[in-house]
Amino acid sequence: MSELFDQIKKFYQSDSTSAGVLRDLISVAKILIVFMILSQLIFGTWTPMRAIESGSMYPHMKIGDIVFIKDISRANVVTQEDGATSGYKTFGDYGDVILYWKYGRTADTPIIHRAIYHVGAGEPMWKGGPIAPYAGYITKGDNNTVIDQYGLCTVPIREEWVIGVARYRIPYAGYVRLKATETIKWLTDKPDKPQDQNGRT
């Protein structure tokens, strides 16, 4: 057994290309493990980063930015309404920016928008608006003119749909991931059916 270990050690320390690749792979694996452990300790999740895919949060979050998300189990959501009272701001405005599953559908791309206020079950979702079927957050992109509940997600965002709260942003660091995703989608998608002048197929 010790002889086998000595052979592995000798190979690992050698100048061969294969040994160099192995050393590099082990180094990358170590870095990833440390990053995942730190992510779990700090953010409460193994994968805290999300790339911004739309301009709905412009100028506070831009397409291609990487945003670090703190798991909802480790965070308390402060709405824009409450933040305006207390003076609490994140990403250029009052209140927290949350990441949530639209209608709770985990197969869809999650939405990252600001929590504007909280409504209780049976309360109007906005002045003169429809009654909320249950309690939840009313949300809106900073660059959008209307709240999400006008059309994007027509019900309040339930607590259990919230993935986490945005904490930090690295400008444009997610462009590579977005472009790679677009390229893979382009390569794997079937050609679209021909459309008429109104965009109908």
Beta strands, then each sheet from edge to edge (+ up, - down):
strand 1: 49-51
strand 2: 66-71
strand 3: 89-90
strand 4: 93-94
strand 5: 97-100
strand 6: 111-119
strand 7: 136-140
strand 8: 162-170
sheet 1: 1+ 2- 8+ 5- 6+ 7-
sheet 2: 3+ 4-
end
